[in-house]
Amino acid sequence: MTSQKRPHIIFGTAAFGTGSPLAKIQDEETAAPIIATLQARNVTDVDTARAYPVGSPGAAERLLGELGVPTWANLSTKVNSWAPGTHTAERIQQSVAQSLEALKTDKVDIMYLHAPDRLTPFEETCRAMDAEYRKGKFARFGISNYTADEVEEIVSICEKHGFVKPSVYQGRYNPIIRSGETHLFPVLRRHGISFYAYRYELPL
């Protein structure tokens, strides 16, 4: 008899918030039944980002905070990342503080670098994330949308300086988009980094 392992489901909240045409779940009244369903089905991993929803940064985090999601969920979020210079030490500290304030919590499970900031040296970025980790702002350091070579570079920097190393990678993966299997996945396996897949589709 073959046992069936339950898939690890992470609920994404890119459509939560206000002030953006991509925000479909805009208030507590609309969101509450969704949150209740997650709790009833024991889906406890919830993912958000400072950038959500696109066009209205921070609105998703505020709504999740108002709903009290951090009180029961393993919550992950991501620092501002989509412009050059967003990963300086000062701006990472600011982004982490803004996220925690909006979420009404002192700590999240995973804090991701949402995408590479190639203008800022990776060493400065890793040092800044290590500082926030040591302050107890998050339990795990995550990275997202980096190339395999960049993952190697980040791990090398962290090992050299004794920084917290990334333990989770969030990336795009589906039956059609499988390029990560060739270069990225072997790197993640070598360094013991978990892979969390996301699906991105343009809204209709």
Phi, psi and omega in degrees: 000129183270127177277145180253123179272130180293132179295148178276109184259131175242124183272121180268149186235032180296339181264005178273147174120190182226170174081014180213141176296343178274352180273105182263340181243097197255348183213172182297324182298318180285323185280330187305315179297327178293314179297320179297322178294318177301314181294320180295327180267006179059037172268103189252357178261117183236132185243135176217192179197155176299332183279351186271142348284157180304126181102346180214067186304137176092343184292323179294316179298318180298317180295318178296322177295318179296328180278355179073021183302321181297345182284342182228345186259155166276097191262136174237148175217179187223142180285159173305132188214352195267019175218148178302136179093000182282348183253024170290161181303315182297317184284330174294315178302317179296315182295316179299315180297318180296319180296312182295323177296315180295321181281350181059049179213162179264346187201145173241167179290303182238134171245116183261150156276115191291327180197160182294139166252099187275359175277326181269132178304136181300329179297318177298318180297313181295322178296319180293319178294322178298320180298317179291323177298316182288343172279354180084022183282337178206157182270328183225143178264124179240156175228156184213139173068023175268154175284165178300318180296323179291325175299314178302317181296316181296315179299318180298316178298314182295320179293320181298320187257000180074025177280159171300136182264150175297136179241355180222138175236127176253124183213165180280130182200132177200180183301339180264313181268100186230020184298334180298338182297331186282310186244316187291309186302317177301323178294315180298317179299318183298328183256007177067034181261124179290149177248124175248118184275142170237156177244129179238129177224143176292137180294148178282000000 
